Amino acid sequence: MGGLAVPRKRKDPASDPTDEAAAPAGAGGEPGTAERRIDWMPLAEVLGADSNPREHDIPSLRRSINRFGFVDVPELDERTGQLVAGHGRLAALTEMRADGEAPPAGVQLAGDGGWLVPIQRGWASRSDAEAMAYLVGNNRHTELARWHRQGLAELLVGIREDDEGLLEAAGYVSGDVDDLVRTLEDDTPPQRDDDDDDTVGGGGGSGGGGSGDVTIAVKVPHHVFSAWQATVGRHNGDAMLALASLLQVDPRDGV
C-alpha cells in the first residue's frame, strides 16, 4: 500500500562547503568508508530518493511505531543527500504529525514544534546505480528470507496469549495466527502410540512363495514402516528385491 511520499527535492551536498555531507570519504579517501553517526534532522527536511518503487503499508507501520516507538533508524546517502532506506517509516511519521499526534518515543520535538528524527549518516554511494542497488537490496534481502512456520506459529500464539495488541503491532491479526496453526495441523501426519505398530511383510514380489522361500512378518514402529514402504516403492513394489537391496545380497543366490 502506498502512503505519503517523503519530500524528494534533490540537494547537492558539494554546493555548501560547510555541510558535513560534502565530505563523505573516510580516512582512506574511499566513498562509503566514513564513520557512521546518528544525526537528528527535521522530518520535513529529510529528502527521499528520486525513485523508490517500494509500496508501504503505512497503517501497519503506524501501529508499530505507536506501540514500540521509532526504533529502526533510516539511512541517508551522503553523496546525494537522499534516503536509501526508511522511506516508509518517515512517511508514517509524516502522516502521524499531520493527524496531530504527539511525537512517538524516539522522535524529538523541536523548539518550533517540528519533529526531529534520528538519521544514520556517513555512508556514501559511488554512483546513482549503486545508490539504487542498495535501496533495492535493502528491501529484496528481506523478501528472500523465509519464516520457519512452526517456530513463527509458536511465537505468535505466545504473543497473542500475552497481549493481542502486540500481535497487531507485529503486523498480524488473530485470524492470521489461526490460519497458520490450521495449515501446520493439516500438514502434520497423525500421531501414533509407540505400541501402534505396523506389520512389515517380507514375502511377495518376484519369487515370493516359491520353493525355499520364507515369509517374514515383523512388527515395527510407524516411521520404520513408512521407510520400508518407500524402499519397496523404489523397487517397483517388489518386497523381496527391496529387502535384498537393504541386506546387500543377490536375490538370485540359492535359486
C-alpha positions in Angstrom: 0.0 0.0 0.0 1.3 3.5 -0.8 1.5 6.3 1.7 2.6 9.9 1.9 5.8 10.5 0.0 8.8 11.8 1.7 10.0 15.1 0.1 12.3 14.4 -2.8 13.8 17.8 -3.6 17.3 17.0 -4.6 20.2 18.5 -2.7 23.8 19.0 -3.8 26.0 18.4 -0.7 29.0 19.8 -2.5 27.3 23.2 -3.0 27.8 24.0 0.7 31.4 23.6 1.8 30.3 23.9 5.5 27.9 20.9 5.1 29.3 17.7 6.6 27.7 15.8 3.7 30.1 17.4 1.3 33.0 15.3 2.6 31.7 11.7 2.8 35.0 9.9 2.3 36.8 8.3 5.3 40.4 8.4 6.3 41.3 6.2 3.3 39.6 8.6 0.9 37.2 5.9 -0.4 33.5 6.8 -0.6 31.3 4.9 1.9 34.1 4.4 4.5 33.3 7.4 6.7 32.5 6.7 10.3 28.8 6.2 10.9 26.9 8.5 13.1 23.3 9.4 14.1 22.1 13.0 13.4 18.8 14.5 14.5 17.3 16.1 11.4 13.9 17.9 10.9 11.4 15.5 9.5 10.3 17.9 6.8 13.9 18.3 5.6 14.8 14.7 5.1 14.9 14.0 1.3 13.6 10.8 -0.2 15.2 9.1 -3.2 14.3 10.4 -6.7 12.9 6.9 -7.4 11.6 4.5 -4.9 9.2 1.8 -6.3 8.6 0.2 -2.9 5.0 0.4 -1.7 4.5 0.6 2.1 1.7 -0.5 4.4 1.5 2.9 6.3 -1.3 1.9 8.7 0.7 -1.1 9.8 3.9 1.0 10.2 1.9 3.5 12.3 0.7 0.8 14.6 4.2 -0.5 15.1 5.6 3.0 15.8 2.8 3.8 18.2 3.5 0.6 20.2 7.3 0.3 20.1 8.4 3.8 19.3 10.6 4.9 16.4 13.3 2.2 16.6 14.6 1.4 13.1 16.7 4.4 12.0 16.6 5.5 8.3 19.8 5.8 6.3 21.0 8.7 4.2 23.4 8.7 1.3 26.0 11.4 1.8 26.7 11.7 -1.9 23.1 12.5 -2.9 21.8 13.8 0.4 18.8 11.5 -0.1 17.4 8.4 1.8 18.4 4.9 0.7 16.4 3.2 3.5 13.5 4.3 5.7 11.0 5.9 3.3 8.0 4.1 4.7 8.9 4.9 8.3 9.3 8.6 7.6 6.1 8.6 5.6 4.3 7.1 8.6 5.7 9.8 10.8 4.6 12.5 8.4 1.1 11.2 8.5 1.1 10.9 12.3 2.3 14.5 12.6 -0.3 15.7 10.1 -3.0 14.0 12.1 -2.0 15.9 15.2 -0.4 13.0 17.1 2.3 13.7 19.7 5.9 12.6 18.7 6.4 8.9 19.4 9.2 7.7 21.6 12.5 8.0 19.6 11.4 11.3 17.9 12.2 14.7 19.5 10.1 17.8 19.5 12.0 20.8 18.1 11.6 24.3 19.5 9.5 25.4 16.5 7.1 22.5 17.0 8.6 20.4 14.2 9.7 16.8 14.7 13.4 15.8 14.8 14.1 12.2 13.6 17.3 10.2 14.0 19.0 9.5 10.7 22.1 7.3 10.1 24.8 9.3 8.3 28.2 8.5 7.0 27.6 6.1 4.1 28.1 7.4 0.5 27.3 5.7 -2.7 29.8 5.8 -5.6 27.2 6.3 -8.3 23.4 6.7 -8.8 23.3 3.0 -9.8 25.0 1.9 -6.6 22.6 4.1 -4.6 19.6 2.4 -6.3 21.1 -1.0 -5.9 21.5 -0.5 -2.2 17.9 0.8 -1.9 16.5 -2.2 -3.8 18.7 -4.7 -2.0 17.7 -3.3 1.4 14.2 -4.5 0.7 15.0 -7.5 -1.5 17.1 -9.3 1.0 14.1 -9.2 3.4 11.9 -10.7 0.7 14.3 -13.6 0.1 14.2 -14.6 3.8 11.7 -17.2 4.9 9.9 -18.0 8.2 10.3 -21.3 9.9 6.5 -21.7 10.1 6.3 -23.9 13.2 8.6 -21.5 15.1 6.7 -18.5 13.9 3.4 -20.0 14.9 4.7 -20.7 18.4 5.9 -17.1 18.8 2.6 -15.6 17.5 0.5 -17.8 19.7 2.5 -16.8 22.7 2.3 -13.1 21.8 -1.4 -13.3 21.4 -1.9 -15.0 24.7 0.1 -12.2 26.4 -1.3 -9.2 24.5 -3.3 -9.2 21.3 -2.4 -5.6 20.8 1.2 -6.6 20.4 0.2 -9.1 17.8 -1.3 -6.3 15.7 1.8 -4.1 16.3 3.9 -7.0 14.8 1.8 -6.9 11.6 -0.6 -9.8 12.3 -4.2 -10.3 13.3 -5.6 -13.2 15.3 -7.1 -14.7 12.1 -3.6 -14.9 10.6 -2.4 -17.0 13.5 -5.4 -19.3 13.4 -4.8 -19.9 9.7 -1.1 -20.6 10.2 -1.8 -23.1 13.0 -4.5 -24.8 11.0 -2.2 -25.1 8.0 0.5 -26.7 10.1 -2.0 -29.2 11.6 -3.2 -30.1 8.1 0.5 -30.8 7.1 1.3 -32.9 10.2 0.8 -36.7 9.9 -1.4 -38.2 12.6 0.3 -39.1 15.8 0.6 -42.8 16.7 1.2 -44.6 20.0 4.6 -46.3 20.3 2.8 -49.7 20.5 0.6 -48.9 17.5 2.9 -50.8 15.1 2.6 -51.9 11.5 3.5 -55.3 10.1 6.2 -55.4 7.5 5.9 -58.3 5.2 9.0 -59.7 3.5 7.2 -62.1 1.2 5.7 -61.3 -2.2 7.3 -59.9 -5.2 9.3 -62.0 -7.7 10.0 -65.4 -6.4 7.6 -64.9 -3.4 6.0 -68.1 -2.2 8.3 -70.3 -4.3 10.2 -73.4 -3.2 12.7 -72.5 -0.4 11.2 -69.0 0.2 10.4 -67.8 3.7 7.6 -65.4 4.7 8.7 -62.7 7.2 6.4 -60.7 9.4 7.8 -58.2 11.8 6.0 -55.5 13.9 7.7 -52.2 13.6 7.0 -48.6 14.6 5.1 -46.5 12.0 8.2 -44.4 10.9 10.1 -47.6 10.1 7.1 -48.9 8.2 6.9 -45.7 6.2 10.6 -46.0 5.3 10.0 -49.6 4.3 7.1 -48.7 2.1 9.3 -46.0 0.4 12.0 -48.6 -0.2 9.6 -51.1 -1.7 8.3 -48.3 -3.9 11.7 -47.7 -5.3 11.8 -51.4 -6.3 8.6 -51.2 -8.2 6.6 -52.8 -5.4 8.8 -55.9 -5.2 9.3 -56.5 -1.4 11.9 -59.3 -2.0 14.1 -57.0 -4.1 13.7 -54.2 -1.6 14.8 -56.5 1.3 17.7 -57.9 -0.7 18.9 -54.4 -1.5 18.9 -53.4 2.2 20.8 -56.6 3.1 23.1 -56.1 0.1 22.6 -59.7 -1.1 21.8 -61.0 -4.6 18.2 -62.2 -4.5 19.1 -64.9 -7.1 21.6 -66.7 -4.8 20.3 -70.1 -3.8 17.8 -70.2 -6.5 
